[in-house]
Amino acid sequence: GSHDSFSYWVDEKSPVGPDQATAIKRLARISLVKKIMKKWSVTQNLTFKEQLEGGIRYFDLRVSSKPGEIGHEIYFIHGLFGIKVWDGLKEINTFLEQHPKEVVFLDFNHFYAMDDDHHYFLINRIRSAFGSKLCCIEFVEYVTLQYMWEKQHQVLIFYHYPLCREYPFLWPGNKIPAPWANTTNVHKLLQFLETTLEERSRYGTFHVSQAILTPRVKTIAQHLTRGLKNTLVHRNLPMILNWVKAQKPGVRGVNIITSDFVELVDFAATVIALNDLLLEEDEPA
């Protein structure tokens, strides 16, 4: 999985998003501030298509309306506005059309400046984009690749908003917990990932291990122009990848793992290779 999957492009010319504090919005009237914001808002270099081709199958999505804009159009957001959600969904669907045995998880987990009408608009966009590819809610244990292939489903949508109860193809957010370490310290992050894996309930949900470091205001202030990638990610990714290599998949192990800048190391290939351990378990002694 990728963290803030859509943030490969954010619009410096747009207003600062409603996910930001009032003080930031005021500061952002200075053009240089938006350039700095972009360095800290971008957590991926690859487009959806490029991420899919690289093996990413879980997408972490934050969305917002544009306050003051006529209509109900919804955009991806991380500090600054990204592309229209509709354009991203179409790009993902094109890949799925070309690869009918691939399955993706789309996790809509943060919503900003959206009332129920905005949600209905977005939900209809999701249904229009994927149609019969959408997998309805089921016991997690039943949702194997074989199950998806038989039903010709390719998309699981997780929707962290009460309206999800009105649509059988929207899985509630509590079906995919994604505990967040909220630290700049890689050792604290790895300890947190270990602890939350131990607490993972054995049945009934998917689980996201967020192998990401989060900058504090102080971090940004001390490294204004370096940005997230050069300050936190480059230096710590090798240690995070070593943790990934040591994991085991399955009900007591890792399920989905997310990272920033997924192409900087062999992240996707390393996570995918963990599945070989499950095959080894299935082989007769």
ABEGO torsion letter per residue (X at the ends): XBBGAAAABBBAABBBBAABBAAAAAAAABAAAAAAAAAAABABABBAAAAAAAGBABBBBBBBBBBGBBEABBBBBBGBBBBBAAAAAAAAAAAAAABAABBBBBBBABBBGBBAAAAAAAAAAAAAAAEAABBBBBBAAABBAAAAAAAGBABBBBBBBAAAAABAABBBAAABBBBBAGBABAAAAAAAAAAAAAABBABGBBBBBBBBBBBBAAAAAAAAAAEAAAAAAAAAAAAAAAAAAABBBEAABBABBBBBGAAABBAAAAAAAAAAAAAAAABBX
